[in-house]
Amino acid sequence: MKTKQHRELDPVVRRFIEDAGSMTQSFGVGRVLGQIYAYLYFSPEPRNLGNMQEALGISKGSASTGVRQLEQWGAVRKIWIKGDRKDYYEANDWLGRIVRNVMQDTVGSKLASYASLLDEMQEELQRNTDGDSETEFVREQIEKLRRFQQKAHKAWHSPLVRMFLK
């Protein structure tokens, strides 16, 4: 007989886990991260990697990698359980802080890498001195992208966005 910890998940919780996975996947941070967080959020007791693996149908490696990323963002914390050598985890419910940490990690790094990509593209075009109409068109398009990237960077670092992400 399975313990309560290993019983089939409530249909409402299962739906939330699936939707959380879809949402995080659409944001580009991975389906498993949303599923793990939702599973832990709706778990009344701390869970270990084996519990996550069984409940979510994921590999132990995916569970481990996902938990490490969620820990880095402050979304989950490791819990010590007396007499057990396994690592257990529970979800933090500081939703605003978690969203801030995820956004700083993902959006901030993507803006920086986008700037680097534009720099590389401009350097490549500067080496190409053909000056034909197609090359000139590409230069103009890159310049438009550069202006947009600068506006996005400025908006990302604006006091209003910083205040929202506190």
N, C-alpha and C positions, 0 to 999 in steps of 0.2 A: 504494500500500500504506500502510495506517495505521501510525503508530508505536505503540509500546506505550502511550504516553500517551493515545492516542485510540482504542484498542481497546475493544471491548465490555467492560463491567464483569463481573467474576466474579459468578456467580449468588448466591453467599453474600454478597458485598459489596452487590450490588444489593438483596437482601432486607433487609439491615441498613439501607441508605439509606432504603428505603421505610418500614420499621418506625420508624426514627428520626424520619422526617417525620410519621408518624401520632402518635407519642408527643408530639412538640413541639406538634403541632396540638391534641391533647387537653388540653395544659397551657395553651393559649391564646396561645402565642408564635409560631405560624405553622409550617406544614409545610415551607416552603423552608429555614428556618433549620436544622431538624434534618437535612434532606437535604444541605445544603451542609457542615455540620459533619461528618457521617458520611462524605461523599465525601472531604473533606480528611483526616479521621482515618485512612482506609484508603488514602490515596495515599502511595506511598513518596517522591514528589518534590513540591515545591511546584507548585501549579496556579494558572492565571490565570482571569479571568472567562470568557473564551471556552471554556476547558476545562470549566468548571462548566456553562456554558450548553449545550454539546454533550452532556455526559455525563448531565445531569439533565433536559434538555428544558425549560429555563426561559429566560425572557428575560434579556437582558444587564442590564436595569434591576432585575429581581428578584435576580439574582446580586449586583449592586453593592449594593443596599439590604441584602440579607441579610448580605453580608460586613461592611458597616459596623456593623450591629447586633452581629454576632458579635465583631468587634474591640472594640467598646465593652464587651462582657462579658468580654473576655480569652480568648475561646474560640479565636480564630485570630490569627495575626500575619502582617504583611506581610514578605515576603522579597525582597531585592534580588538579581537575577541579572545578572551582568556581561554587558554587551553587549545587553541587552534592555530596552526602555523600558516594557514592560507591568509591571503590579503582579502579583506572585505571592503566594500565601498558603499557610500550612500550619496544621494544627490544633495547638493546645496540648493536652497530655494531663493537665492539672491538673484532673481532673474535679470534685473537691470544690470548688475555687475557682470553677470555671465555674458549677456549680449554685448556689453562694452568690451570685454576681453576678447570675444570672438571677432568683433568688428575691428578692433585695433590690430589684431593678429592677421586677419585676412585682408580687409580693405586697405589698411596702411601698407602692407607689404606688396599688394597688387599694384597700388599707385606707384610705388617706388620702382617695381620691375617694369611697369609700363613706360616710365620715364627713361629707363635704361634702354628699352627696346627702341624708343623713338630716337635716342642718341645714336644707337648703332645704325639705324636706317638712314639718318641724316649723314653720318660719316660715309656710309657705303655710296650714297648718291653723290657726295662731294668728290669721291674718287672717280665717279663716272662723269666725265666732262663732255659727253656727247652733245648735250644741250638740245637734243631733239624735243619735239613737242610732248612726247609721252613721258620723258624724264622730267620735264618741267611740270607737267600735270601731277606726277607723283610727288614732286617737291612741294607743290602747293597743298596737296592733300595731307602730307605729313605735317606741314605747318599748321593746318587747321586742327589736326589731331593734337599737336603740341599746345596750341592755345586752349583747347578743351582740357587737356591733361593739367595744365597750369591752373585753370579755373577749378577743376575738381580737387586738386591739391590744396588750393587756397580755401575752398569750402570745407574740406576735411579738417583743416587746422583752424577753422574759425572758432571764436569763443562760444558761439551758440551750439555748435556740434560738440565741442569739448564739454560744455555744461550738460548737454543731453546725455553724454556718455559717462557722466560721473556716477 
